[in-house]
Amino acid sequence: MDDWRIGNIRVTRILEMCDPLRTPSEWFPDCTDEALAQHLHWLKPRSISPATGRIILPIQSFLVRTGHHTILVDGCVGNDKTIADFPHWHRRNDGTFLERLASAGVAPEQIDYVLCTHLHVDHCGWNTRLVDGRWVPTFPNARYIMARRELEAAQTAYADADQPTYQENVLPIVEAGRAVLVDMDYELNDEVWLEPTPGHTPGHVAIGLRSQGIGAVFSGDLMHWPMQCIYPDWNFRYDTDPDQARRTRWAFLEACSDNGRIVMTSHFPLPSVGTISRRHSSFRFVDHQPP
């Protein structure tokens, strides 16, 4: 079990899966073979599979235990979900996520808050689970904190595209009265808050932490790959507002560079946690192994 301490706050990774999914050019249209070649010596084998040439993408949540609350940041893919684009995510029946949560000493009923960086399928799947043919909150006592702008955008996007993610992962939370809609700079308390980071989605937020003078942030999907620190202008193919995504990424990297703030990423190669340092005219991500 990977754990980090942010002052008095304990952060535990809950890893659902970690597989090679797509090639760099499929996900990052600006990526070139020439640019990639300079970095293959460190990208392989942790970030790019030598066998397939595909990016290895962790799917994970972070369990946050403060002196007052037990919090889950994002909810991975989940079970029984309709996901046509990734066949091995489609209608999974896998106990790994809940087993790892139990191994961390937490039952679903003990989660006080689920903090949603955004509402894409690989970040909100465990919001719900299928019980007797109905989608119900996986964490029945939790309040699910969502940026109001993100929920509104998700409602529009999923209605227009007739996609099931909203119906399976989000609407049941709203109907159960467990959703709490907030501004993008909402503060849960003086240790945990949201930071507006739009671009990947309209209401995307990062999650800030601070305890005993130590700062950390969960970056969600404002960046997906360490190469985006070196090339911040490289967008992910599914960023909804590419120009805004670039501006957000540059501002985030500037704000986090060379000040010791711990950055906890969703999809960087394991351990996915590190700090940002300046690198010439851009940046680099420096891994922090768990103690």
C-alpha positions as a Markdown table, in Angstrom:
| # | Residue | x | y | z |
|---|---|---|---|---|
| 1 | Met | 0.0 | 0.0 | 0.0 |
| 2 | Asp | 1.5 | 3.3 | -1.1 |
| 3 | Asp | 1.1 | 6.1 | 1.5 |
| 4 | Trp | 2.3 | 9.7 | 1.7 |
| 5 | Arg | 2.1 | 12.1 | 4.6 |
| 6 | Ile | 1.1 | 15.7 | 4.0 |
| 7 | Gly | 1.7 | 17.1 | 7.5 |
| 8 | Asn | -1.0 | 15.4 | 9.5 |
| 9 | Ile | -2.9 | 14.2 | 6.4 |
| 10 | Arg | -2.4 | 10.6 | 5.2 |
| 11 | Val | -2.8 | 10.0 | 1.5 |
| 12 | Thr | -3.1 | 6.4 | 0.2 |
| 13 | Arg | -3.2 | 5.3 | -3.4 |
| 14 | Ile | -6.1 | 3.0 | -4.4 |
| 15 | Leu | -5.0 | 1.5 | -7.8 |
| 16 | Glu | -7.7 | -0.1 | -9.9 |
| 17 | Met | -5.5 | -1.0 | -12.9 |
| 18 | Cys | -2.4 | -0.1 | -14.9 |
| 19 | Asp | -2.3 | -1.1 | -18.5 |
| 20 | Pro | -0.9 | 0.0 | -21.9 |
| 21 | Leu | -3.8 | 1.7 | -23.7 |
| 22 | Arg | -2.9 | 3.9 | -26.7 |
| 23 | Thr | 0.2 | 5.0 | -28.6 |
| 24 | Pro | 1.6 | 8.5 | -27.8 |
| 25 | Ser | 0.4 | 10.0 | -31.1 |
| 26 | Glu | -3.1 | 8.6 | -30.7 |
| 27 | Trp | -3.5 | 10.6 | -27.4 |
| 28 | Phe | -1.2 | 13.5 | -28.1 |
| 29 | Pro | -1.6 | 14.8 | -31.7 |
| 30 | Asp | 1.4 | 17.2 | -31.3 |
| 31 | Cys | 3.8 | 14.4 | -30.3 |
| 32 | Thr | 6.3 | 13.7 | -33.0 |
| 33 | Asp | 8.7 | 10.7 | -33.3 |
| 34 | Glu | 11.6 | 13.1 | -33.2 |
| 35 | Ala | 10.6 | 14.7 | -29.9 |
| 36 | Leu | 9.8 | 11.3 | -28.4 |
| 37 | Ala | 13.1 | 9.7 | -29.4 |
| 38 | Gln | 15.0 | 12.0 | -27.1 |
| 39 | His | 13.1 | 10.7 | -24.1 |
| 40 | Leu | 12.6 | 7.0 | -24.7 |
| 41 | His | 15.5 | 6.1 | -22.4 |
| 42 | Trp | 13.5 | 7.2 | -19.4 |
| 43 | Leu | 9.9 | 6.6 | -20.7 |
| 44 | Lys | 10.5 | 2.9 | -21.2 |
| 45 | Pro | 9.5 | 0.7 | -19.5 |
| 46 | Arg | 7.5 | 2.6 | -16.8 |
| 47 | Ser | 5.6 | 5.0 | -19.1 |
| 48 | Ile | 5.8 | 3.3 | -22.5 |
| 49 | Ser | 5.5 | -0.5 | -22.9 |
| 50 | Pro | 8.5 | -1.8 | -24.8 |
| 51 | Ala | 6.3 | -4.6 | -26.2 |
| 52 | Thr | 3.5 | -2.5 | -27.7 |
| 53 | Gly | 4.8 | 1.1 | -27.8 |
| 54 | Arg | 1.6 | 2.2 | -25.9 |
| 55 | Ile | 1.5 | 4.5 | -22.9 |
| 56 | Ile | 1.0 | 2.7 | -19.6 |
| 57 | Leu | -1.9 | 4.5 | -17.9 |
| 58 | Pro | -2.6 | 4.0 | -14.2 |
| 59 | Ile | -6.3 | 4.3 | -13.2 |
| 60 | Gln | -6.4 | 5.2 | -9.5 |
| 61 | Ser | -8.0 | 7.1 | -6.7 |
| 62 | Phe | -6.5 | 8.7 | -3.7 |
| 63 | Leu | -7.8 | 8.1 | -0.2 |
| 64 | Val | -7.3 | 11.2 | 2.0 |
| 65 | Arg | -7.5 | 10.9 | 5.8 |
| 66 | Thr | -7.5 | 14.1 | 7.7 |
| 67 | Gly | -8.1 | 14.6 | 11.4 |
| 68 | His | -11.7 | 15.2 | 10.7 |
| 69 | His | -12.7 | 13.4 | 7.4 |
| 70 | Thr | -12.2 | 10.4 | 5.2 |
| 71 | Ile | -12.2 | 11.5 | 1.6 |
| 72 | Leu | -11.9 | 9.8 | -1.8 |
| 73 | Val | -10.5 | 11.8 | -4.7 |
| 74 | Asp | -12.1 | 10.5 | -7.9 |
| 75 | Gly | -13.6 | 7.1 | -8.5 |
| 76 | Cys | -11.8 | 5.2 | -11.3 |
| 77 | Val | -13.7 | 3.1 | -13.9 |
| 78 | Gly | -15.9 | 0.9 | -11.7 |
| 79 | Asn | -17.9 | -2.3 | -12.5 |
| 80 | Asp | -20.7 | -3.0 | -14.9 |
| 81 | Lys | -20.3 | 0.3 | -16.7 |
| 82 | Thr | -21.0 | 0.8 | -20.4 |
| 83 | Ile | -17.7 | 1.9 | -22.0 |
| 84 | Ala | -17.5 | 1.1 | -25.7 |
| 85 | Asp | -14.2 | 2.8 | -26.4 |
| 86 | Phe | -12.2 | 0.6 | -24.1 |
| 87 | Pro | -13.4 | -3.1 | -24.2 |
| 88 | His | -11.5 | -4.2 | -21.1 |
| 89 | Trp | -13.2 | -1.4 | -19.1 |
| 90 | His | -16.6 | -2.4 | -20.5 |
| 91 | Arg | -18.9 | -4.0 | -17.9 |
| 92 | Arg | -16.0 | -5.1 | -15.7 |
| 93 | Asn | -16.7 | -7.5 | -12.8 |
| 94 | Asp | -13.5 | -7.0 | -10.7 |
| 95 | Gly | -13.1 | -6.7 | -7.0 |
| 96 | Thr | -9.7 | -5.1 | -7.0 |
| 97 | Phe | -10.8 | -1.5 | -6.2 |
| 98 | Leu | -13.0 | -2.3 | -3.2 |
| 99 | Glu | -10.5 | -4.9 | -1.9 |
| 100 | Arg | -7.7 | -2.4 | -2.0 |
| 101 | Leu | -9.9 | 0.2 | -0.2 |
| 102 | Ala | -10.6 | -2.5 | 2.5 |
| 103 | Ser | -6.8 | -3.2 | 2.7 |
| 104 | Ala | -6.3 | 0.5 | 3.5 |
| 105 | Gly | -8.7 | 0.0 | 6.4 |
| 106 | Val | -11.7 | 1.8 | 5.0 |
| 107 | Ala | -15.2 | 0.5 | 4.1 |
| 108 | Pro | -17.4 | 2.3 | 1.6 |
| 109 | Glu | -19.7 | 3.4 | 4.4 |
| 110 | Gln | -16.8 | 5.3 | 6.1 |
| 111 | Ile | -16.2 | 7.7 | 3.2 |
| 112 | Asp | -17.4 | 11.2 | 4.2 |
| 113 | Tyr | -16.7 | 13.0 | 0.9 |
| 114 | Val | -16.0 | 12.0 | -2.7 |
| 115 | Leu | -14.2 | 14.9 | -4.4 |
| 116 | Cys | -14.7 | 14.8 | -8.2 |
| 117 | Thr | -12.0 | 16.5 | -10.3 |
| 118 | His | -14.3 | 16.0 | -13.3 |
| 119 | Leu | -16.9 | 13.6 | -14.6 |
| 120 | His | -15.1 | 11.5 | -17.2 |
| 121 | Val | -15.7 | 7.8 | -17.2 |
| 122 | Asp | -12.4 | 6.8 | -15.7 |
| 123 | His | -12.8 | 9.3 | -12.8 |
| 124 | Cys | -16.4 | 8.7 | -11.6 |
| 125 | Gly | -17.0 | 5.0 | -12.2 |
| 126 | Trp | -17.1 | 3.9 | -8.6 |
| 127 | Asn | -19.5 | 6.8 | -7.7 |
| 128 | Thr | -22.1 | 4.1 | -8.2 |
| 129 | Arg | -22.5 | 0.3 | -8.2 |
| 130 | Leu | -25.2 | -1.9 | -9.6 |
| 131 | Val | -27.4 | -3.5 | -6.9 |
| 132 | Asp | -30.5 | -5.5 | -8.0 |
| 133 | Gly | -30.5 | -3.8 | -11.4 |
| 134 | Arg | -30.3 | -0.2 | -10.0 |
| 135 | Trp | -27.4 | 2.2 | -9.8 |
| 136 | Val | -26.9 | 3.2 | -6.2 |
| 137 | Pro | -24.1 | 5.3 | -4.5 |
| 138 | Thr | -21.1 | 3.1 | -3.7 |
| 139 | Phe | -20.4 | 5.3 | -0.7 |
| 140 | Pro | -23.8 | 5.7 | 0.8 |
| 141 | Asn | -22.9 | 8.1 | 3.6 |
| 142 | Ala | -20.7 | 10.4 | 1.5 |
| 143 | Arg | -21.4 | 13.8 | 0.0 |
| 144 | Tyr | -20.2 | 13.9 | -3.5 |
| 145 | Ile | -18.6 | 17.3 | -4.2 |
| 146 | Met | -18.9 | 18.4 | -7.8 |
| 147 | Ala | -18.2 | 21.7 | -9.5 |
| 148 | Arg | -21.6 | 23.1 | -10.6 |
| 149 | Arg | -20.1 | 24.0 | -13.9 |
| 150 | Glu | -18.8 | 20.5 | -14.5 |
| 151 | Leu | -22.2 | 18.9 | -13.7 |
| 152 | Glu | -24.0 | 21.3 | -16.1 |
| 153 | Ala | -21.5 | 20.6 | -18.9 |
| 154 | Ala | -21.8 | 16.8 | -18.3 |
| 155 | Gln | -25.6 | 17.0 | -18.4 |
| 156 | Thr | -25.4 | 18.8 | -21.8 |
| 157 | Ala | -22.6 | 16.6 | -23.3 |
| 158 | Tyr | -24.2 | 13.3 | -22.3 |
| 159 | Ala | -27.6 | 14.4 | -23.4 |
| 160 | Asp | -26.4 | 15.5 | -26.8 |
| 161 | Ala | -24.2 | 12.4 | -27.4 |
| 162 | Asp | -26.5 | 9.9 | -25.7 |
| 163 | Gln | -23.6 | 8.5 | -23.7 |
| 164 | Pro | -24.3 | 6.3 | -20.6 |
| 165 | Thr | -21.6 | 7.8 | -18.3 |
| 166 | Tyr | -23.9 | 10.5 | -16.9 |
| 167 | Gln | -26.8 | 8.1 | -16.5 |
| 168 | Glu | -24.8 | 5.4 | -14.8 |
| 169 | Asn | -22.3 | 7.4 | -12.7 |
| 170 | Val | -23.7 | 10.8 | -12.0 |
| 171 | Leu | -27.5 | 11.0 | -12.2 |
| 172 | Pro | -28.0 | 8.3 | -9.5 |
| 173 | Ile | -25.9 | 10.4 | -7.1 |
| 174 | Val | -28.0 | 13.5 | -7.9 |
| 175 | Glu | -31.3 | 11.6 | -7.5 |
| 176 | Ala | -30.1 | 10.1 | -4.2 |
| 177 | Gly | -29.6 | 13.6 | -2.8 |
| 178 | Arg | -25.9 | 12.9 | -2.3 |
| 179 | Ala | -24.5 | 15.5 | -4.8 |
| 180 | Val | -23.2 | 18.8 | -3.4 |
| 181 | Leu | -22.8 | 21.4 | -6.2 |
| 182 | Val | -20.2 | 24.0 | -5.5 |
| 183 | Asp | -18.1 | 26.8 | -7.1 |
| 184 | Met | -14.8 | 25.8 | -8.6 |
| 185 | Asp | -12.9 | 27.5 | -5.8 |
| 186 | Tyr | -14.9 | 25.9 | -3.0 |
| 187 | Glu | -13.1 | 25.3 | 0.3 |
| 188 | Leu | -14.1 | 22.2 | 2.3 |
| 189 | Asn | -12.0 | 23.5 | 5.2 |
| 190 | Asp | -8.6 | 25.1 | 5.8 |
| 191 | Glu | -6.9 | 21.8 | 4.8 |
| 192 | Val | -8.8 | 20.8 | 1.6 |
| 193 | Trp | -10.1 | 22.9 | -1.2 |
| 194 | Leu | -10.8 | 23.0 | -5.0 |
| 195 | Glu | -8.8 | 25.0 | -7.5 |
| 196 | Pro | -10.2 | 25.9 | -10.9 |
| 197 | Thr | -8.3 | 24.2 | -13.7 |
| 198 | Pro | -10.6 | 24.2 | -16.7 |
| 199 | Gly | -9.7 | 23.1 | -20.2 |
| 200 | His | -9.8 | 19.3 | -20.1 |
| 201 | Thr | -13.4 | 19.8 | -19.2 |
| 202 | Pro | -15.3 | 23.0 | -18.6 |
| 203 | Gly | -15.5 | 22.5 | -14.8 |
| 204 | His | -12.3 | 20.6 | -14.2 |
| 205 | Val | -10.8 | 21.3 | -10.7 |
| 206 | Ala | -7.6 | 20.3 | -8.9 |
| 207 | Ile | -7.8 | 19.4 | -5.2 |
| 208 | Gly | -5.5 | 21.3 | -2.9 |
| 209 | Leu | -4.2 | 20.1 | 0.5 |
| 210 | Arg | -2.2 | 21.8 | 3.2 |
| 211 | Ser | -1.1 | 20.6 | 6.7 |
| 212 | Gln | 1.7 | 21.8 | 8.9 |
| 213 | Gly | 3.0 | 24.0 | 6.2 |
| 214 | Ile | 3.3 | 21.2 | 3.6 |
| 215 | Gly | 1.3 | 21.7 | 0.4 |
| 216 | Ala | 0.0 | 19.2 | -2.1 |
| 217 | Val | -2.4 | 19.1 | -5.0 |
| 218 | Phe | -4.3 | 16.4 | -6.9 |
| 219 | Ser | -4.0 | 17.5 | -10.6 |
| 220 | Gly | -6.7 | 15.3 | -12.1 |
| 221 | Asp | -6.5 | 15.4 | -15.9 |
| 222 | Leu | -5.1 | 18.8 | -16.5 |
| 223 | Met | -2.1 | 16.8 | -17.6 |
| 224 | His | -1.9 | 13.0 | -18.4 |
| 225 | Trp | 1.8 | 12.3 | -19.1 |
| 226 | Pro | 5.1 | 13.6 | -17.8 |
| 227 | Met | 6.0 | 14.7 | -21.4 |
| 228 | Gln | 3.4 | 17.5 | -21.0 |
| 229 | Cys | 5.7 | 19.0 | -18.4 |
| 230 | Ile | 8.5 | 19.2 | -20.9 |
| 231 | Tyr | 6.0 | 20.2 | -23.7 |
| 232 | Pro | 3.1 | 22.0 | -21.9 |
| 233 | Asp | 1.5 | 22.9 | -25.3 |
| 234 | Trp | 0.9 | 19.2 | -26.0 |
| 235 | Asn | -2.8 | 18.7 | -25.5 |
| 236 | Phe | -4.6 | 15.4 | -24.8 |
| 237 | Arg | -6.9 | 14.4 | -27.6 |
| 238 | Tyr | -10.0 | 14.7 | -25.5 |
| 239 | Asp | -9.4 | 18.1 | -24.0 |
| 240 | Thr | -12.7 | 19.9 | -24.6 |
| 241 | Asp | -11.1 | 23.4 | -24.9 |
| 242 | Pro | -7.5 | 23.0 | -26.2 |
| 243 | Asp | -6.5 | 26.6 | -25.8 |
| 244 | Gln | -7.8 | 26.8 | -22.3 |
| 245 | Ala | -6.2 | 23.5 | -21.5 |
| 246 | Arg | -2.8 | 24.9 | -22.6 |
| 247 | Arg | -3.2 | 28.0 | -20.5 |
| 248 | Thr | -4.3 | 26.1 | -17.5 |
| 249 | Arg | -1.3 | 23.6 | -17.8 |
| 250 | Trp | 1.2 | 26.4 | -18.1 |
| 251 | Ala | -0.2 | 28.3 | -15.2 |
| 252 | Phe | -0.3 | 25.2 | -13.0 |
| 253 | Leu | 3.2 | 24.2 | -13.8 |
| 254 | Glu | 4.4 | 27.8 | -13.1 |
| 255 | Ala | 2.6 | 27.8 | -9.8 |
| 256 | Cys | 4.0 | 24.5 | -8.7 |
| 257 | Ser | 7.6 | 24.7 | -9.9 |
| 258 | Asp | 10.5 | 24.8 | -7.5 |
| 259 | Asn | 8.5 | 25.4 | -4.4 |
| 260 | Gly | 8.2 | 21.8 | -3.0 |
| 261 | Arg | 4.5 | 21.5 | -3.6 |
| 262 | Ile | 3.7 | 17.8 | -4.0 |
| 263 | Val | 1.8 | 17.0 | -7.1 |
| 264 | Met | -0.3 | 13.9 | -7.1 |
| 265 | Thr | -1.3 | 13.0 | -10.7 |
| 266 | Ser | -4.0 | 10.7 | -11.9 |
| 267 | His | -2.2 | 9.0 | -14.8 |
| 268 | Phe | 1.5 | 9.6 | -14.7 |
| 269 | Pro | 3.6 | 6.4 | -14.4 |
| 270 | Leu | 3.7 | 4.9 | -10.9 |
| 271 | Pro | 4.3 | 6.2 | -8.3 |
| 272 | Ser | 2.5 | 9.2 | -10.0 |
| 273 | Val | 3.5 | 11.5 | -7.2 |
| 274 | Gly | 6.3 | 14.1 | -7.3 |
| 275 | Thr | 7.3 | 17.7 | -7.7 |
| 276 | Ile | 7.7 | 20.1 | -10.6 |
| 277 | Ser | 11.1 | 21.7 | -11.4 |
| 278 | Arg | 12.1 | 24.2 | -14.0 |
| 279 | Arg | 13.8 | 22.7 | -17.1 |
| 280 | His | 15.2 | 25.3 | -19.4 |
| 281 | Ser | 12.1 | 27.0 | -20.9 |
| 282 | Ser | 9.7 | 24.4 | -19.6 |
| 283 | Phe | 9.5 | 21.9 | -16.7 |
| 284 | Arg | 10.2 | 18.4 | -15.5 |
| 285 | Phe | 8.4 | 16.0 | -13.1 |
| 286 | Val | 10.5 | 14.5 | -10.4 |
| 287 | Asp | 9.1 | 11.3 | -8.8 |
| 288 | His | 8.7 | 11.0 | -5.1 |
| 289 | Gln | 8.6 | 7.3 | -4.0 |
| 290 | Pro | 6.5 | 6.6 | -1.0 |
| 291 | Pro | 8.5 | 6.4 | 2.3 |
